[in-house]
C-alpha cells in the first residue's frame, strides 16, 4: 500500500468516525391526543439530540379558510376580494414541537456505504502501476 492509498484510507476512516459522532436523527412529534408522527430529523451531536421548537404561521383570523401563507398572491387576492385587510392577519403559534427519538440508522448506513465504496474505489485507483 503506497502513501496515497494510506491517506485515502485514513480520510475514509475519519469520515466514518465523524459521521458516527454527528449522526442523522429521527424526530417524533405529537399531532393528536394519542397520535405521533415519526419524521426524518436534522443532524446533531451524538450526546446532544436535536429538539425542534414550536413554529409560527400567519393566517387570516376571522375565517381560518385554507391555512396558507399571506405572501401567496392568489390567497391575498382572494382575501381582499372578501374584504380582508392586512390588519386582519394574525400570527398564531402552531404546536409543531418535535423531539429526537433515535438515531436514523438507515440514513447513517447509506452514508457509511457511500464512504466505504468511494474509499475502496480510490484505493484501487491509486495503486502503483508496474511496467513491464
Order of alpha helices (4+ residues) and beta strands (2+ residues): alpha-beta-beta-beta-beta-alpha-beta-beta-alpha
